[in-house]
Amino acid sequence: MGGAVSAGEDNDELIDNLKEAQYIRTDLVEQAFRAIDRADYYLEEFKENAYKDLAWKHGNIHLSAPCIYSEVMEALDLQPGLSFLNLGSGTGYLSSMVGLILGPFGVNHGVELHSDVTEYAKQKLDVFIRTSDSFDKFDFCEPLFVTGNCLEIAPDCCQYDRVYCGAGVQKEHEEYMKNLLKVGGILVMPLEEKLTKITRTGPSAWETKKILAVSFAPLVQPCRSESGQPRLVQLRSTPVHSTTGCAQPAGPGQACYPWQHQEGYAPGSHQRRWTEEHTYV
């Protein structure tokens, strides 16, 4: 899906068109879109198509249309300090834009099915951190990408403030997705051919809003290991301050950002180091 706005000559013109068409409606979302050039997430030979309002796919690498990402970013109602889970994190383009809003006390996790795409996302993130002027202008919440099936997230994983799924969710997986949310959290996902926003208003209470008609490839069903057991995806972040060496992992049911009041941590220092735990059992 895409083609809702005219093509731009560069990233700023693309954003101008998305604003004019009312896909981008808030300043925070506009700033994030302008800070990261969409073309940077394309392979070199396809960059001439980067500013068209169209999805792009090459092998396992995939980018949704800009109008879809705009609606997703607006619907998530992102704020500094929140925790975010991106299911089907792909190239990392969306996760990096989200990270510009979450700031130094946020959490930014991505689960991607294909290992080659996970590596691609890590390479693009490294280039952004090393070369982009935007990295120095924002307090960036660095994404953590792991490979696995997003339907096999370990049951003791902490819940998140915001969750996005970039694949069509079958009705039988709706409750699974909703239970990844904290109370007060927002889930955005394609459900029954509609981009859908679900807000968790209580332990077992939800508000649902259909945003627009979409067409997404469906979630890939998990494959069992040789032992017949699920291959659990472990998502746990251990931020370590570069000076103190302190670390405090998130445990079951805890907030995903226990270091928020950690002594010696300086907002905007860009000195946080991540330890990734990703295991199959």
Backbone bond lengths (Angstrom), bond angles and torsions (degrees), N, CA, C in turn:
res aa  C-N    CA-C-N  psi(-1)  N-CA   C-N-CA  omega(-1)  CA-C   N-CA-C  phi
1 M - - - 1.450 - - 1.510 109.59 -
2 G 1.327 116.69 150.28 1.448 122.10 178.04 1.512 109.26 156.06
3 G 1.324 115.71 -162.40 1.447 119.90 -179.84 1.512 113.31 78.02
4 A 1.329 117.09 15.45 1.464 120.04 -178.36 1.515 112.16 -76.68
5 V 1.346 117.42 -23.12 1.453 120.89 177.75 1.517 108.71 -125.83
6 S 1.322 116.62 159.75 1.456 120.83 -178.15 1.522 110.44 -72.71
7 A 1.322 115.50 158.33 1.456 121.09 -178.21 1.522 110.40 -70.17
8 G 1.323 115.81 148.20 1.458 121.19 175.32 1.510 110.81 -105.16
9 E 1.322 115.30 163.47 1.455 121.01 176.59 1.525 111.48 -84.49
10 D 1.325 115.96 -24.58 1.457 120.89 178.32 1.526 107.97 -151.06
11 N 1.334 116.18 -177.30 1.453 119.76 -175.45 1.526 111.95 -63.49
12 D 1.335 117.67 -41.69 1.462 120.34 -179.05 1.527 111.72 -63.41
13 E 1.320 116.46 -38.84 1.463 118.86 178.98 1.529 110.91 -68.52
14 L 1.321 116.98 -36.95 1.466 119.95 174.73 1.530 110.37 -59.18
15 I 1.340 116.96 -45.19 1.467 121.00 -179.66 1.531 110.27 -66.00
16 D 1.320 117.05 -39.01 1.475 120.22 176.05 1.528 110.45 -57.10
17 N 1.320 116.63 -43.42 1.461 121.02 -179.56 1.528 111.61 -67.32
18 L 1.329 117.13 -39.33 1.466 120.71 178.11 1.527 111.10 -66.13
19 K 1.328 116.64 -35.92 1.470 120.11 176.09 1.522 110.98 -67.06
20 E 1.311 116.15 -45.54 1.465 120.69 -178.75 1.526 110.96 -60.72
21 A 1.322 116.73 -35.96 1.467 121.52 179.39 1.530 112.37 -84.37
22 Q 1.334 117.55 2.48 1.469 123.37 176.52 1.522 113.72 68.72
23 Y 1.329 116.95 22.65 1.460 119.10 171.53 1.528 109.84 -79.97
24 I 1.321 116.84 -38.13 1.457 121.66 172.50 1.523 107.28 -101.15
25 R 1.352 115.67 123.37 1.467 119.65 -171.76 1.530 113.70 -126.64
26 T 1.313 118.00 -11.62 1.456 119.94 -177.17 1.527 110.65 -124.02
27 D 1.325 115.53 154.41 1.465 120.80 -176.84 1.522 112.33 -64.28
28 L 1.353 117.12 -40.75 1.461 120.01 -178.37 1.528 111.37 -60.04
29 V 1.319 115.65 -44.71 1.473 119.99 -179.51 1.522 109.77 -67.00
30 E 1.310 117.57 -42.22 1.462 120.43 178.52 1.527 110.67 -59.48
31 Q 1.321 117.61 -45.98 1.462 121.03 -179.06 1.527 111.21 -60.55
32 A 1.331 116.89 -41.38 1.462 120.36 -179.99 1.523 111.23 -65.33
33 F 1.335 117.35 -42.65 1.459 120.62 179.58 1.526 111.62 -65.62
34 R 1.323 117.35 -37.96 1.471 119.71 -179.55 1.526 111.44 -73.14
35 A 1.311 117.33 -26.61 1.463 121.01 -174.96 1.516 113.08 -76.10
36 I 1.329 117.80 -22.28 1.462 121.15 -176.79 1.530 109.13 -123.37
37 D 1.309 115.66 118.74 1.465 121.76 -177.78 1.527 109.58 -76.10
38 R 1.325 115.39 119.62 1.470 120.06 -178.92 1.528 112.12 -56.62
39 A 1.333 116.87 -34.25 1.467 120.42 -177.48 1.521 112.12 -63.27
40 D 1.324 117.79 -24.46 1.458 120.71 -179.50 1.522 112.66 -65.12
41 Y 1.336 117.22 -15.69 1.462 120.92 -177.41 1.531 112.00 -102.23
42 Y 1.340 116.04 4.97 1.456 122.10 175.04 1.526 110.07 -95.31
43 L 1.324 115.78 152.18 1.453 119.80 165.63 1.527 108.48 -65.85
44 E 1.316 116.37 148.57 1.461 122.10 -171.87 1.529 112.51 -53.33
45 E 1.326 116.23 -41.86 1.471 119.48 -174.32 1.525 113.65 -73.46
46 F 1.334 118.14 -7.21 1.466 121.03 -179.08 1.533 112.93 -115.60
47 K 1.320 117.63 7.28 1.462 120.63 -172.68 1.524 113.82 -65.28
48 E 1.324 117.35 -21.31 1.476 118.47 179.91 1.525 112.14 -65.10
49 N 1.336 117.09 -15.62 1.469 120.96 179.76 1.535 113.07 -98.56
50 A 1.330 116.88 2.47 1.458 120.04 -170.42 1.524 113.69 -63.91
51 Y 1.338 118.34 -30.06 1.461 120.82 -173.48 1.522 112.53 -101.77
52 K 1.326 115.75 13.84 1.460 120.73 170.71 1.524 109.01 -87.51
53 D 1.319 116.57 148.01 1.460 120.14 -179.70 1.520 109.44 -84.39
54 L 1.335 113.81 64.77 1.456 121.05 -176.87 1.525 109.59 -137.92
55 A 1.323 115.51 150.70 1.453 120.05 171.85 1.526 109.17 -71.48
56 W 1.333 115.88 157.33 1.466 121.12 177.73 1.515 109.09 -136.17
57 K 1.337 115.80 135.99 1.463 121.02 178.46 1.518 109.19 -139.87
58 H 1.312 115.14 134.90 1.459 121.50 175.35 1.518 107.00 -144.69
59 G 1.335 116.67 109.49 1.454 119.57 -172.64 1.519 109.19 62.10
60 N 1.323 116.55 -127.34 1.457 120.53 178.29 1.529 112.98 -87.83
61 I 1.334 116.91 -11.27 1.460 120.97 -178.55 1.516 109.75 -76.29
62 H 1.322 116.46 132.69 1.463 119.88 -175.16 1.521 110.43 -146.80
63 L 1.329 115.42 138.65 1.457 122.78 171.28 1.519 108.38 -127.58
64 S 1.319 117.33 132.37 1.468 120.52 174.22 1.522 109.69 -74.14
65 A 1.317 116.14 165.23 1.459 121.41 178.37 1.530 110.02 -64.17
66 P 1.335 118.18 146.63 1.464 120.92 179.21 1.526 114.06 -54.37
67 C 1.341 117.73 -36.64 1.466 119.05 -179.92 1.529 111.29 -65.05
68 I 1.338 117.70 -31.31 1.465 120.98 177.62 1.524 110.06 -70.44
69 Y 1.340 117.00 -48.15 1.457 119.77 178.48 1.531 111.06 -59.56
70 S 1.330 116.89 -36.35 1.461 120.14 178.74 1.519 110.92 -62.62
71 E 1.324 116.68 -47.20 1.463 120.44 179.71 1.528 111.05 -63.82
72 V 1.322 116.19 -38.09 1.469 120.23 179.11 1.529 109.91 -64.20
73 M 1.329 116.91 -48.83 1.467 120.45 -178.85 1.525 111.24 -60.81
74 E 1.310 117.85 -41.55 1.466 120.92 179.65 1.530 110.29 -66.90
75 A 1.324 116.90 -42.49 1.466 120.39 -176.45 1.529 111.79 -68.11
76 L 1.317 118.01 -29.54 1.463 120.90 -178.24 1.528 112.38 -70.23
77 D 1.327 117.28 -19.65 1.475 120.85 179.04 1.526 110.02 49.53
78 L 1.315 115.93 59.28 1.460 122.35 -174.65 1.524 111.78 -72.87
79 Q 1.323 114.85 145.93 1.462 122.20 178.33 1.524 108.79 -143.28
80 P 1.327 117.44 153.53 1.467 119.81 177.83 1.523 111.76 -57.72
81 G 1.340 115.64 141.48 1.445 121.89 174.74 1.506 115.92 88.66
82 L 1.334 118.49 -2.83 1.461 120.69 -179.76 1.525 111.08 -81.22
83 S 1.326 115.30 163.80 1.466 121.80 173.68 1.524 108.56 -103.00
84 F 1.342 115.73 138.58 1.471 122.08 -174.06 1.518 109.54 -131.87
85 L 1.328 115.72 135.90 1.460 122.94 175.63 1.514 108.82 -122.72
86 N 1.331 116.37 122.55 1.458 123.04 -179.66 1.524 108.24 -109.17
87 L 1.328 116.75 110.94 1.458 122.69 -178.52 1.526 108.82 -94.45
88 G 1.313 115.81 115.28 1.456 120.59 -170.19 1.514 108.67 84.81
89 S 1.326 115.94 54.90 1.466 121.25 -168.95 1.520 113.81 -73.61
90 G 1.329 117.68 -14.91 1.456 121.19 170.09 1.518 114.44 55.38
91 T 1.330 116.18 -130.65 1.466 122.30 -174.95 1.520 113.20 -71.39
92 G 1.330 117.57 -14.79 1.454 120.85 -176.40 1.510 113.75 89.40
93 Y 1.324 117.90 0.69 1.473 121.89 -179.21 1.527 111.28 -58.53
94 L 1.335 117.33 -52.02 1.464 120.82 179.81 1.521 110.91 -64.60
95 S 1.326 117.65 -44.73 1.460 121.10 -178.65 1.524 111.83 -60.37
96 S 1.328 116.90 -36.87 1.460 119.89 179.16 1.517 111.39 -69.44
97 M 1.326 117.69 -39.59 1.472 119.96 175.93 1.522 110.68 -63.49
98 V 1.332 115.72 -42.10 1.464 119.62 177.75 1.525 110.33 -61.36
99 G 1.332 117.09 -40.22 1.455 121.50 -178.60 1.515 113.59 -61.31
100 L 1.316 117.18 -28.82 1.463 120.90 177.54 1.518 111.59 -67.74
101 I 1.321 116.87 -26.35 1.468 121.44 -179.83 1.529 110.85 -90.52
102 L 1.325 118.20 -37.72 1.465 121.43 -174.95 1.519 112.51 -64.99
103 G 1.317 117.28 -35.07 1.451 119.99 177.07 1.515 114.04 75.47
104 P 1.337 117.66 -173.59 1.465 122.03 -167.84 1.518 115.09 -69.18
105 F 1.338 118.49 -17.72 1.462 120.21 -178.89 1.527 112.23 -105.38
106 G 1.324 117.49 10.72 1.451 120.74 178.03 1.516 112.15 -87.31
107 V 1.327 114.71 177.46 1.469 123.09 173.88 1.520 107.15 -129.66
108 N 1.329 116.66 137.34 1.456 121.35 -171.37 1.527 108.34 -139.73
109 H 1.337 117.34 94.76 1.459 122.40 -176.53 1.529 110.77 -112.18
110 G 1.326 115.90 144.32 1.453 121.33 175.42 1.511 111.24 -133.53
111 V 1.333 116.52 138.18 1.462 122.55 175.65 1.523 107.75 -117.90
112 E 1.319 116.43 124.95 1.460 122.40 -177.16 1.528 109.75 -126.92
113 L 1.321 116.24 134.66 1.458 121.42 -175.31 1.529 112.50 -68.44
114 H 1.321 117.56 -37.17 1.463 122.27 -170.90 1.529 110.99 -101.21
115 S 1.322 116.41 124.22 1.467 120.38 -176.71 1.524 112.09 -64.23
116 D 1.348 118.16 -34.02 1.455 119.15 179.42 1.526 111.49 -66.53
117 V 1.326 116.40 -32.71 1.463 119.56 177.83 1.530 110.71 -74.15
118 T 1.318 117.01 -36.26 1.466 120.13 174.64 1.519 110.10 -58.45
119 E 1.314 117.67 -44.60 1.460 120.88 179.14 1.522 111.00 -65.62
120 Y 1.310 116.58 -39.84 1.471 121.35 176.90 1.531 110.06 -59.03
121 A 1.339 116.54 -45.49 1.462 120.98 179.87 1.523 111.08 -62.67
122 K 1.323 117.41 -41.38 1.460 120.69 179.29 1.531 111.29 -64.82
123 Q 1.327 116.34 -37.82 1.469 119.84 177.18 1.523 111.06 -64.87
124 K 1.332 116.63 -43.82 1.464 120.53 179.85 1.527 110.81 -65.76
125 L 1.325 117.00 -37.98 1.459 120.78 177.40 1.522 110.27 -63.90
126 D 1.316 117.02 -42.73 1.465 121.10 179.57 1.525 111.02 -61.46
127 V 1.324 116.59 -42.32 1.470 120.24 178.41 1.526 110.37 -64.14
128 F 1.321 116.71 -42.47 1.471 120.46 179.01 1.530 110.74 -59.72
129 I 1.327 117.12 -46.35 1.458 120.82 -177.34 1.530 111.24 -66.42
130 R 1.335 116.52 -37.59 1.466 120.06 -176.04 1.522 113.43 -80.45
131 T 1.335 117.97 -29.48 1.466 119.15 -167.55 1.521 115.69 -121.76
132 S 1.323 118.69 -17.93 1.461 119.24 -171.85 1.526 111.99 -84.66
133 D 1.331 115.75 134.47 1.464 120.64 173.21 1.524 110.90 -63.06
134 S 1.327 117.20 -29.69 1.467 120.91 -176.94 1.518 111.48 -63.79
135 F 1.338 116.93 -30.33 1.464 119.32 -179.41 1.532 110.88 -60.66
136 D 1.329 116.85 -33.85 1.461 120.76 -178.91 1.526 112.56 -84.30
137 K 1.324 116.98 -12.59 1.467 120.68 -177.10 1.529 112.69 -95.94
138 F 1.327 116.80 -13.02 1.462 121.87 -176.78 1.520 109.78 -123.52
139 D 1.330 116.19 152.89 1.462 121.16 165.81 1.525 106.46 -84.53
140 F 1.310 116.10 100.79 1.463 122.73 -167.26 1.512 111.93 -90.99
141 C 1.328 116.72 133.15 1.459 122.59 171.88 1.530 107.33 -96.32
142 E 1.311 116.04 102.96 1.460 121.29 -173.37 1.525 111.44 -66.35
143 P 1.331 118.09 128.31 1.469 119.65 177.36 1.525 112.07 -69.19
144 L 1.317 114.51 148.42 1.463 122.53 172.55 1.528 107.08 -114.85
145 F 1.332 117.15 117.95 1.465 121.94 -177.25 1.525 110.54 -106.97
146 V 1.334 116.39 133.53 1.453 121.70 174.02 1.526 109.25 -129.76
147 T 1.322 115.29 157.03 1.453 121.36 179.74 1.526 110.08 -99.16
148 G 1.312 116.30 133.83 1.455 121.31 177.93 1.509 110.54 166.02
149 N 1.318 115.85 173.82 1.459 121.05 176.59 1.518 108.66 -87.82
150 C 1.320 117.49 126.59 1.469 120.35 -174.46 1.519 112.96 -69.36
151 L 1.332 117.71 -9.57 1.464 120.68 174.16 1.522 112.03 -87.22
152 E 1.328 117.14 3.89 1.467 121.75 -178.98 1.525 111.66 -123.76
153 I 1.321 117.01 33.26 1.456 120.33 176.52 1.525 108.89 -70.01
154 A 1.316 115.67 134.74 1.458 120.80 -176.92 1.523 111.18 -55.18
155 P 1.336 117.82 136.80 1.466 120.65 -175.06 1.520 114.02 -65.20
156 D 1.340 118.33 -17.72 1.467 119.65 178.82 1.528 112.26 -91.58
157 C 1.332 116.50 8.85 1.463 119.74 177.22 1.531 109.98 -64.83
158 C 1.322 116.23 143.35 1.462 119.27 176.74 1.524 109.70 -67.50
159 Q 1.315 115.66 158.15 1.458 121.54 177.28 1.530 109.72 -86.78
160 Y 1.321 115.70 162.92 1.456 121.68 -171.85 1.533 111.30 -120.47
161 D 1.334 114.12 156.70 1.469 120.15 174.87 1.527 111.90 -75.20
162 R 1.318 115.98 -35.02 1.458 121.16 -177.77 1.524 108.92 -138.07
163 V 1.329 115.93 137.00 1.465 121.70 178.42 1.520 108.50 -135.98
164 Y 1.325 116.26 135.98 1.467 121.60 172.13 1.514 108.90 -127.46
165 C 1.316 116.55 137.11 1.461 122.24 173.31 1.521 108.64 -115.64
166 G 1.328 116.47 125.13 1.456 121.43 -177.07 1.505 114.24 -96.76
167 A 1.327 117.62 25.28 1.474 122.25 174.85 1.513 108.44 -139.01
168 G 1.314 115.95 156.31 1.459 120.69 -179.35 1.517 111.09 -64.25
169 V 1.323 116.26 124.32 1.462 121.67 -176.50 1.528 110.03 -94.68
170 Q 1.322 115.63 122.49 1.450 119.96 176.76 1.535 109.31 -70.15
171 K 1.322 115.62 150.55 1.461 120.81 -175.01 1.523 112.09 -56.02
172 E 1.329 116.94 -34.03 1.462 119.29 -177.11 1.531 112.94 -70.29
173 H 1.343 116.90 -13.00 1.459 120.22 179.00 1.531 112.49 -103.51
174 E 1.314 117.32 5.18 1.461 119.95 -177.50 1.527 111.71 -60.94
175 E 1.340 117.71 -45.78 1.463 120.53 -177.92 1.526 111.41 -65.55
176 Y 1.322 116.96 -38.58 1.459 121.16 176.72 1.527 110.13 -56.28
177 M 1.326 116.36 -47.24 1.462 121.14 -179.62 1.526 111.14 -64.06
178 K 1.299 116.78 -44.20 1.465 120.55 -177.88 1.521 111.95 -63.75
179 N 1.325 117.06 -32.03 1.454 120.31 -178.52 1.525 113.74 -77.53
180 L 1.330 117.62 -3.45 1.461 121.14 172.62 1.527 111.54 -78.93
181 L 1.333 116.57 -9.12 1.465 122.88 -174.59 1.516 112.75 -94.55
182 K 1.323 115.34 143.71 1.452 121.23 164.97 1.530 109.07 -74.11
183 V 1.323 116.67 161.81 1.464 120.67 169.85 1.526 107.96 -61.86
184 G 1.313 116.05 131.53 1.458 121.65 -175.27 1.509 113.33 91.62
185 G 1.335 116.68 -6.46 1.448 121.04 -177.61 1.517 113.34 -81.48
186 I 1.334 115.33 167.21 1.465 122.78 -177.96 1.524 109.68 -125.69
187 L 1.317 115.70 130.98 1.460 124.22 175.57 1.520 108.55 -115.08
188 V 1.334 116.53 130.47 1.468 121.43 174.53 1.511 107.38 -121.37
189 M 1.348 116.27 127.44 1.467 119.80 -178.17 1.529 109.65 -159.13
190 P 1.343 116.64 154.48 1.461 119.98 171.05 1.524 108.97 -76.17
191 L 1.322 116.37 121.57 1.462 121.70 -178.81 1.519 108.14 -136.15
192 E 1.323 116.39 120.19 1.465 121.91 -179.14 1.529 111.76 52.15
193 E 1.351 114.58 49.87 1.467 122.86 175.53 1.526 113.98 64.65
194 K 1.334 116.88 20.63 1.461 121.10 176.08 1.530 108.64 -132.28
195 L 1.338 116.50 131.53 1.454 119.13 169.85 1.517 106.72 -68.90
196 T 1.329 115.83 122.18 1.461 121.73 -167.12 1.523 110.56 -123.85
197 K 1.322 115.84 136.16 1.469 122.47 175.52 1.521 108.71 -108.66
198 I 1.336 115.71 122.59 1.461 121.54 179.66 1.523 108.73 -120.30
199 T 1.316 116.87 124.46 1.461 122.76 178.03 1.524 109.05 -108.05
200 R 1.324 116.31 128.89 1.468 120.26 178.21 1.535 108.12 -86.18
201 T 1.306 116.94 106.17 1.463 122.09 -176.10 1.524 113.39 -92.44
202 G 1.342 117.40 -10.29 1.462 122.27 178.41 1.507 108.74 -166.70
203 P 1.349 118.81 177.28 1.462 121.33 -179.16 1.525 112.91 -53.78
204 S 1.309 117.89 -34.99 1.471 121.19 178.70 1.526 110.60 -136.06
205 A 1.337 116.62 34.05 1.471 121.49 -178.82 1.523 109.31 -128.24
206 W 1.348 114.80 138.37 1.455 120.66 -173.10 1.515 110.49 -140.71
207 E 1.319 116.21 149.05 1.461 122.46 169.65 1.519 107.80 -119.56
208 T 1.336 116.35 131.39 1.459 121.26 -175.11 1.523 110.20 -120.22
209 K 1.336 115.29 135.90 1.464 121.23 178.24 1.517 108.85 -135.26
210 K 1.326 116.89 127.33 1.453 121.80 174.93 1.529 108.69 -84.42
211 I 1.339 116.54 129.41 1.458 120.65 -174.67 1.521 111.77 -95.69
212 L 1.330 117.41 -56.46 1.461 120.75 178.50 1.520 109.55 -163.12
213 A 1.330 115.20 161.13 1.461 121.21 178.65 1.525 109.41 -73.16
214 V 1.331 115.90 136.27 1.459 121.41 -178.83 1.520 109.51 -141.91
215 S 1.326 114.86 165.50 1.460 120.80 174.03 1.525 108.08 -132.72
216 F 1.323 116.66 109.71 1.457 122.80 -179.15 1.521 109.11 -120.70
217 A 1.325 116.04 148.87 1.462 119.82 169.63 1.526 108.74 -63.22
218 P 1.323 118.34 142.72 1.472 120.05 -176.32 1.520 112.64 -73.87
219 L 1.320 115.26 158.77 1.458 120.98 173.09 1.529 110.57 -57.06
220 V 1.316 115.81 140.30 1.457 121.23 176.23 1.525 108.50 -82.82
221 Q 1.315 116.29 128.49 1.460 120.66 -178.78 1.527 110.24 -70.91
222 P 1.327 117.45 144.98 1.470 120.70 -177.72 1.519 112.24 -64.52
223 C 1.322 115.53 147.73 1.459 122.80 171.33 1.520 108.48 -103.94
224 R 1.296 117.31 133.32 1.457 120.93 179.59 1.529 110.38 -74.03
225 S 1.308 115.53 150.20 1.456 120.85 174.72 1.530 109.44 -73.31
226 E 1.320 116.28 175.42 1.465 120.02 -179.26 1.528 111.48 -61.75
227 S 1.324 116.68 -27.02 1.460 120.37 179.14 1.525 112.16 -80.26
228 G 1.339 115.96 -7.44 1.463 119.87 -178.08 1.510 113.52 85.21
229 Q 1.335 117.55 0.24 1.457 121.97 -179.44 1.530 110.07 -93.93
230 P 1.323 117.13 151.77 1.460 119.34 176.73 1.518 111.37 -66.07
231 R 1.337 116.51 150.20 1.464 122.18 177.44 1.522 107.48 -92.01
232 L 1.299 117.02 91.74 1.459 121.17 -171.31 1.527 111.61 -70.50
233 V 1.312 115.29 134.31 1.457 121.98 175.18 1.518 108.11 -92.56
234 Q 1.316 115.98 118.27 1.465 121.31 179.79 1.524 108.95 -94.96
235 L 1.321 116.23 123.38 1.461 121.44 176.59 1.514 107.79 -116.28
236 R 1.322 115.40 106.95 1.457 118.95 179.17 1.515 107.78 -146.80
237 S 1.308 116.40 126.02 1.456 120.08 -179.42 1.516 110.02 -105.66
238 T 1.312 115.77 135.46 1.459 121.08 177.26 1.526 107.44 -122.82
239 P 1.328 118.39 88.63 1.455 120.07 178.37 1.524 110.46 -72.89
240 V 1.302 116.11 135.03 1.458 120.83 -178.18 1.517 108.66 -123.46
241 H 1.317 117.06 122.80 1.456 119.41 176.58 1.515 109.29 -71.36
242 S 1.324 116.30 135.24 1.462 120.24 -170.96 1.516 112.78 -67.23
243 T 1.333 117.35 -21.20 1.455 120.41 -178.56 1.518 111.74 -95.64
244 T 1.340 116.46 -47.98 1.454 119.83 -174.53 1.509 113.39 -83.14
245 G 1.356 116.82 -26.89 1.459 119.88 -176.85 1.501 113.00 73.61
246 C 1.338 118.07 10.37 1.461 120.99 -178.50 1.516 110.40 -72.59
247 A 1.309 116.34 145.53 1.456 120.86 176.86 1.506 108.96 -142.96
248 Q 1.321 115.64 144.22 1.464 119.51 178.77 1.518 108.46 -147.45
249 P 1.328 118.36 99.18 1.459 120.49 -177.47 1.517 111.75 -71.35
250 A 1.322 114.18 152.71 1.458 119.76 173.98 1.512 109.23 -79.01
251 G 1.323 116.66 136.78 1.453 121.47 178.72 1.505 111.16 -110.65
252 P 1.329 118.22 179.13 1.459 121.29 -178.59 1.517 111.74 -57.20
253 G 1.320 115.03 129.49 1.452 120.51 175.03 1.514 114.45 78.98
254 Q 1.345 117.62 -3.36 1.449 119.90 179.58 1.516 110.23 -84.93
255 A 1.322 114.92 163.70 1.455 119.19 169.76 1.520 108.07 -63.30
256 C 1.322 116.02 152.68 1.454 120.08 -177.81 1.520 112.32 -82.88
257 Y 1.313 118.44 3.59 1.455 119.20 -178.71 1.526 110.45 -135.12
258 P 1.359 117.25 65.74 1.450 120.97 -176.17 1.521 113.11 -70.60
259 W 1.348 118.26 -12.26 1.455 120.59 -178.81 1.523 112.15 -85.69
260 Q 1.332 118.23 7.41 1.456 120.54 -171.96 1.531 112.01 -56.25
261 H 1.333 117.10 -33.78 1.455 119.48 -179.13 1.526 111.26 -113.72
262 Q 1.309 116.08 24.48 1.455 120.74 -177.47 1.522 110.76 -65.61
263 E 1.288 117.69 129.85 1.460 122.14 -178.44 1.523 110.46 -62.33
264 G 1.302 115.94 133.76 1.452 120.80 175.10 1.509 114.60 90.31
265 Y 1.380 117.33 -5.33 1.465 118.39 -179.79 1.517 109.37 -84.23
266 A 1.308 117.37 127.60 1.466 121.63 -176.31 1.512 109.61 -107.46
267 P 1.331 119.02 117.06 1.463 121.01 177.52 1.526 110.31 -56.11
268 G 1.330 114.33 137.98 1.460 119.23 176.31 1.516 114.30 80.53
269 S 1.332 118.03 4.11 1.457 119.53 -177.01 1.524 112.21 -76.83
270 H 1.317 118.25 -18.31 1.466 123.27 -178.49 1.528 111.03 57.46
271 Q 1.327 117.82 30.43 1.456 119.93 -176.85 1.513 112.47 -109.80
272 R 1.325 117.17 11.00 1.456 118.80 -178.94 1.526 109.86 -76.49
273 R 1.288 116.79 136.37 1.465 121.45 177.57 1.521 108.36 -114.48
274 W 1.316 116.55 136.99 1.460 121.21 -178.88 1.522 110.33 -101.19
275 T 1.315 115.52 139.61 1.456 121.72 168.50 1.519 107.07 -110.45
276 E 1.312 116.09 119.08 1.467 120.51 -175.92 1.521 109.18 -93.57
277 E 1.329 114.69 130.64 1.467 120.67 172.27 1.515 107.57 -115.99
278 H 1.296 115.81 113.34 1.458 120.59 -179.65 1.521 107.20 -139.01
279 T 1.312 117.84 107.92 1.449 120.73 -174.86 1.507 111.47 -128.96
280 Y 1.296 115.99 150.59 1.462 122.69 170.84 1.514 107.79 -106.84
281 V 1.320 117.38 131.65 1.459 119.73 177.72 1.521 109.40 -128.23
